[in-house]
Amino acid sequence: MNRRRWVLGAVVPGLALVGIVALHHEASAKVSFDSAYTHEQTYNAALRYVRVDLGFKVTERDPQAAYVMFDYKSSESGDRVSAGSVEVVPTGGVVKVVVQLAQMPRYHEQVIADGLQKKLRAEYGEPPKKAPPPPTPPVDGGADGSPDGG
């Protein structure tokens, strides 16, 4: 009997810790994608998508920092409201969009990210094609045409 109590005393706290880590991972999840549109187009579309298309209450926004915070409500969560955000971040020629919904499973964030991508395409058309890289100049062959010049 003592051994069984010892095993339960060791296993139950371990399982509780695993559950806490799993919940923390789910709550801190986020979805991101690279937008082929400009920083301004992406931010403006994100704001309109959250506020008009989805009808969520925008709690804070900053066009300079390019983020929108809102109250997220899902039919799955009843009356519960959780904090949500969309950030538009320029990173070296690419515009990265990050969607986060506190305390919601990742697929909720993915639905918002997918919807925003569809809105961008619907409002601005197909994304502009990236210019091909410039051709590499030919290697100078030197006076006699050989690559080593001589």
C-alpha positions as CSV (number, residue, x, y, z in Angstrom):
1,M,0.0,0.0,0.0
2,N,2.9,2.4,0.8
3,R,4.5,1.8,-2.5
4,R,1.2,2.6,-4.4
5,R,0.8,5.8,-2.5
6,W,4.5,6.7,-3.3
7,V,3.9,6.0,-7.0
8,L,0.8,8.1,-7.1
9,G,2.6,10.9,-5.2
10,A,5.3,10.9,-7.8
11,V,3.2,10.5,-11.0
12,V,0.3,12.8,-10.3
13,P,2.4,16.0,-9.9
14,G,4.3,15.0,-13.0
15,L,1.1,14.7,-15.0
16,A,-0.1,18.1,-13.6
17,L,3.2,19.7,-14.8
18,V,2.7,18.2,-18.3
19,G,-0.8,19.6,-18.4
20,I,0.4,23.1,-17.3
21,V,3.1,23.1,-20.0
22,A,0.6,22.0,-22.7
23,L,-1.9,24.7,-21.7
24,H,0.9,27.3,-21.7
25,H,2.0,26.2,-25.1
26,E,-1.5,26.5,-26.5
27,A,-2.1,29.9,-25.0
28,S,1.2,31.3,-26.3
29,A,0.8,30.0,-29.8
30,K,0.8,32.3,-32.8
31,V,0.5,32.1,-36.5
32,S,2.6,34.1,-38.9
33,F,2.9,34.5,-42.7
34,D,4.8,36.6,-45.1
35,S,2.6,39.2,-47.0
36,A,3.5,39.9,-50.6
37,Y,1.8,43.3,-50.3
38,T,3.2,46.6,-48.9
39,H,3.4,47.3,-45.2
40,E,0.7,49.9,-45.4
41,Q,-1.6,47.7,-47.5
42,T,-1.2,44.8,-45.1
43,Y,-1.8,46.9,-42.0
44,N,-4.9,48.7,-43.4
45,A,-6.4,45.4,-44.6
46,A,-5.8,43.8,-41.2
47,L,-7.5,46.7,-39.4
48,R,-10.5,46.6,-41.7
49,Y,-10.7,42.8,-41.6
50,V,-10.7,42.7,-37.8
51,R,-13.0,45.7,-37.3
52,V,-15.4,45.5,-40.2
53,D,-15.4,42.0,-41.7
54,L,-15.2,40.1,-38.4
55,G,-16.9,42.7,-36.3
56,F,-14.5,42.5,-33.3
57,K,-14.1,45.5,-31.0
58,V,-10.7,47.1,-31.6
59,T,-9.2,47.9,-28.2
60,E,-5.9,49.5,-29.4
61,R,-4.2,50.2,-32.7
62,D,-1.1,52.0,-33.8
63,P,-0.5,52.6,-37.5
64,Q,3.1,53.6,-36.9
65,A,4.0,50.4,-35.0
66,A,1.5,48.6,-37.2
67,Y,-0.5,46.5,-34.7
68,V,-4.1,46.0,-33.9
69,M,-5.4,44.7,-30.6
70,F,-9.0,43.4,-30.4
71,D,-11.5,41.4,-28.3
72,Y,-11.9,38.0,-29.8
73,K,-15.1,36.1,-29.4
74,S,-15.8,32.7,-30.8
75,S,-19.0,30.7,-31.1
76,E,-17.1,27.9,-29.3
77,S,-16.2,30.1,-26.3
78,G,-19.7,31.3,-25.5
79,D,-19.5,34.8,-23.9
80,R,-15.8,34.5,-23.1
81,V,-13.7,37.2,-24.7
82,S,-10.0,36.8,-25.1
83,A,-7.4,39.3,-26.3
84,G,-6.2,39.1,-29.9
85,S,-3.6,40.9,-31.9
86,V,-2.4,41.3,-35.4
87,E,1.1,42.7,-36.0
88,V,2.6,43.8,-39.3
89,V,6.3,43.8,-39.2
90,P,8.7,44.8,-42.0
91,T,11.7,42.5,-42.0
92,G,14.3,43.1,-44.7
93,G,12.1,43.4,-47.7
94,V,9.4,41.1,-46.5
95,V,6.3,42.0,-44.6
96,K,5.6,39.5,-41.8
97,V,2.1,39.2,-40.3
98,V,1.8,37.7,-36.8
99,V,-1.7,36.7,-35.4
100,Q,-2.0,35.9,-31.7
101,L,-5.1,34.9,-29.7
102,A,-4.6,34.5,-26.0
103,Q,-6.1,31.4,-24.5
104,M,-7.3,30.0,-27.8
105,P,-6.2,27.0,-29.9
106,R,-3.9,27.7,-32.8
107,Y,-6.5,26.9,-35.4
108,H,-8.4,30.1,-34.4
109,E,-5.3,32.1,-35.3
110,Q,-4.9,30.2,-38.6
111,V,-8.5,31.0,-39.6
112,I,-7.8,34.8,-39.1
113,A,-4.5,34.6,-40.9
114,D,-6.2,32.8,-43.9
115,G,-9.0,35.3,-44.0
116,L,-6.6,38.2,-44.0
117,Q,-4.7,36.7,-46.9
118,K,-7.9,36.3,-48.8
119,K,-8.9,39.9,-48.1
120,L,-5.6,41.2,-49.3
121,R,-6.0,39.3,-52.6
122,A,-9.6,40.5,-53.0
123,E,-8.8,44.1,-52.3
124,Y,-5.4,44.5,-54.0
125,G,-5.5,41.7,-56.6
126,E,-2.8,39.1,-57.1
127,P,0.4,40.1,-55.3
128,P,3.1,41.8,-57.4
129,K,5.6,39.4,-58.8
130,K,9.1,39.7,-57.4
131,A,11.6,41.0,-59.8
132,P,14.1,38.3,-61.0
133,P,17.6,38.7,-59.6
134,P,19.9,40.7,-61.9
135,P,22.0,38.5,-64.2
136,T,25.5,37.8,-63.0
137,P,28.1,39.6,-65.1
138,P,30.3,37.3,-67.2
139,V,33.7,36.5,-65.8
140,D,36.4,38.6,-67.4
141,G,38.7,36.3,-69.4
142,G,41.6,38.7,-69.6
143,A,43.6,39.6,-72.7
144,D,43.8,36.1,-74.2
145,G,40.3,35.1,-73.2
146,S,41.4,32.5,-70.6
147,P,39.8,32.8,-67.1
148,D,43.2,33.1,-65.4
149,G,44.2,36.0,-67.7
150,G,47.3,34.4,-69.1
